[in-house]
Amino acid sequence: MSKLTGSKKALQFTESVIREMTRLSEAHGGVNLSQGFPDFPAPAAVKQAACVAINADVNQYAVTWGARPLRDAVAHAFTRRHGLDVIADEQVTICCGCTEATMATMMAIIDPGDEVVVFEPFYENYGPDAILSGATPRYVTLHEPDPATSLGASWTFDPDELARAFNEKTKAIIINTPNNPTGKVFTRDELQTIAALCQKWDVIAISDEIYEHIIYDGREHVPIATIPGMSDRTVTINGLSKTYSVTGWRVGWTISPPSLTGAIRKVHDFLTVGAPAPLQEAGAVALTLPEQYYIDLAAQYCRRRDVLLEILERHHFTCYKPYGAYYIMTDIGAFGGFGHRDDVEFARYLVKDVGVAAVPGSSFYKEAAKGRTKLRFCFCKKDETLLEADRRLAKLVPAQAAFSTSRPPRSTVPST
């Protein structure tokens, strides 16, 4: 075999399907409901803070593990919201987005031969993160509810299946709550089940909580670090991207037990040195926004969720109602007669011929067959964007003659 090829690790996963769908959307003039970035402005105060920092020549390296104002703000915000003391100097590391925060954490704690438990469907980075860090991922399936009979139900896991995934080789479990792509919000009882297994097998929880403020219908965000016995074995991942609509700024962080912070900081240093200095200053301002900002954020996203649910259901997609984050997982069984073999072919047809981009469900599963009838759409978009998607989706006709269109709409279409 030639040495002029990729590594064995790199051959074990594909490029990002989400980013691929964005490129296809741009090439075909599609409405991009695939990649989860808002197409509306970030908060004015946050943008102004970034401009002030740049104009003040905050242009050089910050302290490798993060500018003090942002580290202090992260620690203060978590302690105030969740009642768990966080010491910035000992526990907070600022990274280049949650992506690097997760990678730095994985590389800091994983040794060859370790295993990492991952729930599927998963955010597509988690599998490659495990492989690149030298771990073997073990997947546990989240099962979708029946939309016709399980009103208010969410995706669930089998506790026995989860227990079987743990063993003496298990080093970590990755949790994402609220969850991308399902919109699941893990309950306190579910987190206690996970915590018991982590404590039994001496396992670290890596908890991606980037959507913590985007939550609906009375659901509660519970950080697993606050479950008894978990504060000293949890690395919490978060960032500015989703809460403040600045996905391109790439400012995220880890909150880790002091025993792990040094290793994370060393890996982070040699991966990226540090996150953008002026944007860290703006992040410190963002974390001081009044509580009403977060209340309004959740309310606005809840309205967008209901709008897109109504659009997708009216166009014959079966929808799994999300209770957090800003994505809707759907089933495309009604379009089975179009001649497309699977979700990938249908997604390509949807963006090229209909003009709407979504993400094939198979990209969120280890075994593609589990997601071959699913697509993920995002609703972090302006009203006019969702309205244009609605207009284009009118080209779709269900392939099953028996498909019922009698279900009442969830909400009215937004005004523009």
Secondary structure, 3 states (H helix, E strand, C coil): CCCCCCCCCHHHCCCCHHHHHHHHHHHCCCEECCCCCCCCCCCHHHHHHHHHHHHCCCCCCCCCCCCHHHHHHHHHHHHHHHCCCCCHHHHEEEECHHHHHHHHHHHHHCCCCCEEEEEECCCCCHHHHHHHCCCEEEEEECECCCCCCCCCCCCECCHHHHHHHCCCCEEEEEEECCCCCCCCCCCHHHHHHHHHHHHHHCCEEEEECCCCCCECCCCCCCCHHHCCCCCCCEEEEEECCCCCCCCCCCCEEEECCHHHHHHHHHHHHHHHCCCCHHHHHHHHHHCCCCHHHHHHHHHHHHHHHHHHHHHHHHCCCEEECCCECCEEEEECHHHHHHCCCCHHHHHHHHHHHHCEECEEHHHHCCCHHHHCCEEEEECCCCHHHHHHHHHHHCCCCCCCCCCCCCCCCCCCCCCC
